[in-house]
Amino acid sequence: MERHTIGELSLSNNNSKAVTTLCGFRFSDLNCNGKLQVVKVAEYLQCILVGVYQASMFLEPSRYYRLFMRAVKYRFHRDLTLLNPDPLGGAAGGSTGDATGGGAGGGAGGAGWDGNAISLIEVEHFISAVGKSSFTIRTLLRAAGGVDAVGGKVLAEALLKIVRLNPETKIPMPLGKAMLQRKQFCDGTDIDGINVAADQPANTFIQPFVVLPSHIDFNQHMNQAVYLRFCEDTATLAAKEMNSVYPSVNGDFAQQSVETCTIFYENECKLGDTVHVETWEASSRRLHFRVFKEKRVLCVVEMTLYD
């Protein structure tokens, strides 16, 4: 996937800022069955969310506290898989062209990067919920009107829940006045909790992973998107087991289409750590994952699949 400058990532006075970017999907972003990999879209959405998260810090001066990414929820539309690369060239214009391919940077029908087509993506982000010590950022990913067969539709959505913590005690702190004033602009969209421990059966599948240098981000711990990749890899292996822990998933997980994915972060892991991902099917088409290091839970994940 190509990532390009998307303009100023800030939160305007009315709490909403729509920006436009060109997002090019490569063949390397597809799985073995030709479906766009969910983790690739999640990584892209995370880039947007982190940018907005950093912008939000100007509303919450961080001298006396720390902002902690508590949870992320992704929702993927079925039509997301229609945004496939074109091996014959581009259907859109250059890096600053409009939906018809015109504009500075390239003419209509210009070739995409590495010979693949690109799709003009509109990104809208805003604060959707404000609590006493936390707030949630919502990002919508749309295909711009007139591009492909999905123009104008919301192809993916992400919610990022951020908690304000005391840096010494790690206890949640009340939000500042500037952030609390944003509550009047919010639509109330937030992340529901998940209870992974309550429905864990006796029969589960466990896969170990080692945290590599490529998994580490600028905070010197494993990047949040890698947890999703570990879970996706674990699901692929678990589905191939003869007595699979996924009764409703037949053999090849790569053939499945993910509808939602919710991740709650508990603790961090660092370079060289060995982590384990435990998974099972909580109910039909609803998969649960528990990522842990020794006896410490790092994160819990719930993934739902389309029928």
Disulfide bonds with the S-S distance in Angstrom:
none
